[in-house]
Structure formats: C-alpha cells, structure tokens
Amino acid sequence: MSINLTILLVILGCTLVTVIPRVIPFLVVRNVNLPEPVLKWLSFVPICILTALVVESFIIETNHSLKIDWTVIIVMIPTLLVAVRTKSLSATVITGVVLMALLRLFI
C-alpha cells in the first residue's frame, strides 16, 4: 500500500485541527486561577458529555420514530452499579465493554 502526498498532508492537517482545540485550552488555563463560579460550571461539563453519549447510544431513530436499544440498557444497569460502587473509570469502562461483548456474543 502506498500513500499519496496529498493524503498524508490531509491526515496531518486533520491531526492539527483535532489536537489544537483540545490542547490549547489546557495550556492557557494551566497557569490561571479561575473564579469559583467558573470552576463550578466546568465541573458539570463531564457529566453533561457522559449523559449525552449514553443517551445517544441507546436511542435509535428510525423512520421518524424513536426506539430504545434494549441491549444497551441491559448492559448499562450493571455498568452503572459498578461505577457507583467503585468510582473507578477503568473498572466502569472494562465492565461495560466486557458485558456488551458477552451480550453480543450470545444474542
């Protein structure tokens, strides 16, 4: 497989466009003391993102109607219990991935 110079430049450009908005804010805010209301507001961002990702994963849109993907709900409940009990991101992610893999293997 060969790679064209144009494709390589597009890949590098996409990398820059993806990395810059994710790295620059951390570099700017790293040495700045933010006010307490801003810190409180920022503490809700991960919860909002996680909620959006979870809800998006179990709602399926088909022909102008919404349906629930019950396999995701089945996996989500024990994964949520592991998250609440352990408060470990690694344990939560591993639990969710393993349970979904097992469910898809057997169904």
N, C-alpha and C positions, 0 to 999 in steps of 0.2 A: 504494500500500500504506500503510495507516495502522497505527499502533501503539497498543495499549491501554495505559493507565497501569499496570494490573496486570502486564502482560507486561514493561514497562520496569522496574518495581520488582523483579520476579523476576530479570531479567537482571543488574541492579545487585547484588542480593543474592548471586547466584551468583558474580559477579565478586569480591565481598568475601570470600566463603567460599573461593574459589580462591586469591586473592592473599595473604591474611593468613598462612596456614600456610607459604607459600613465602618471604615477605619477613621476617617477624618473627624467625625463627632467624638470618638473616644479620645483622640489626640487633643482636641480642643478643650473638652470638658475635664480632662485628667487633672489639670492644674488650676481649675476654677472652683471656688466654693459656691455651690448653687443655693438659692434660698430654700427654706423648708417647704413652702407650698409646691415648688417645682419638684423637689425630691419626692414629696408625697404623690404628686401626679405621676411622676415617672415610675413609681412603684406599682402602679396599676397596668402599665403597658404589657409586661409579660403575661399577666392574667388575661388581658383582652386578646392578645395574639393567640394564646393557647386555646381560649374559648372559640375563637373564630376558626382555628384549624380543626378542632374536634367537631364542632357543629357542621362544618363544611364536609367532613369525612363521612358522616352518617346520613346526610340528607341528599337524596338523589332527585334531580329534576328530569322528568320525562314527559314529553308532550303536554306542556303547560300544567303539570301537576307535580306535587312533591311526594316522594316516597321515602320511607326510612329503611336504611340498610341494617337489618337486624343482626347480621354477623358482627358489625362494628359495635352495636350496643352490647351484645353478649360479651365481647372482649373488653369493652370499656368499663364495665362494672367491676370485675376483679382488678383491673389495672388501676382504677380509681382507689379501690380499697388499699392496694399496695402503696400507692402514692401517699395516701393519708397516713397510713401506719408507719412507713419508713421515712417519709420526707426525703427520699433519695431519687434524684433524677435518673441515675443509671439503673437502679432497680425497677423503676417505673417503666422506662423505655424497654428494658430487656423483657420484662413481664409482658408488656403489650405486644412486642414483636413475636415472642415465642408463642403466646396464646393465639395470635392471629395466624401464625404459620401452622400451628396444630389444627386450628379450626378449618383453615382452607385445605389442609391435607386430608381431613376426614369428611368434609362436606363437599 
